[in-house]
Amino acid sequence: MLEQIREILLLHNGKKNPITSAEIARCLGIVEDDTHAQTRRALILECAEKYELPLAANNRGYPAVTVTPVTAVIGC
């Protein structure tokens, strides 16, 4: 699951292309309350730490801050 989150985040590179924790949860089939705490605190943070992804977050979502070229395409 962390690898899927990594790919999703890398597809949303830059502050003009963020993805929200709700959208990430939906892509992964996770159903949770409106805070999306499980997705935000556990999964996204764990993914960022495991893959050493520099992330930024604001009220519009999580834009990955990276220059890594993305070759995988996930249907989400």
Long-range contacts (C-beta under 8 A, 24 or more apart in sequence): 1-28, 1-43, 2-43, 2-46, 2-47, 2-50, 2-51, 4-28, 4-74, 5-43, 5-44, 5-47, 6-47, 6-51, 6-53, 7-70, 7-72, 7-74, 8-74, 8-76, 9-44, 9-47, 9-48, 9-53, 9-55, 9-62, 9-64, 10-53, 10-64, 10-66, 10-68, 10-70, 10-72, 11-70, 11-73, 11-74, 12-61, 12-62, 12-63, 12-64, 13-63, 13-64, 13-65, 13-66, 13-70, 14-63, 14-64, 14-65, 15-56, 15-58, 15-63, 16-63, 17-63, 18-58, 18-60, 18-61, 18-62, 18-63, 19-61, 19-62, 19-63, 20-60, 20-61, 20-62, 21-61, 21-62, 23-61, 23-76, 24-62, 26-76, 27-74, 27-76
